[in-house]
């Protein structure tokens, strides 16, 4: 019997393209950490440009634009920008950076989190 990690690696290696890989990885993450969505963000603050991929996809196709519009207000992004540590940054939880009340007052909450992240 193949080890679970080796089995997963073998399955992922057989995928045809990046989209299939991200879909399979997102599906696995949703099984490991039950959630409504898995979201992959790419942000280039210098350009500025953003790409946000969600699994399953949101029906509203403006998620990348919404993310880009709040990059100067988003508590996690601001935390990363203030971090002078060289190399890879440690993951951060929103709840470690800002209180609920302070978050609700941000443009990030109004434009991005409330419309896209609340359960129906």
PyMOL commands that set and color helices and strands:
alter all, ss='L'
color gray80, all
select helices_A, chain A and resi 4-13+18-32+63-69+75-82+94-97+100-104+107-117
alter helices_A, ss='H'
color red, helices_A
select strands_A, chain A and resi 38-44+49-55
alter strands_A, ss='S'
color yellow, strands_A
deselect
rebuild
show_as cartoon
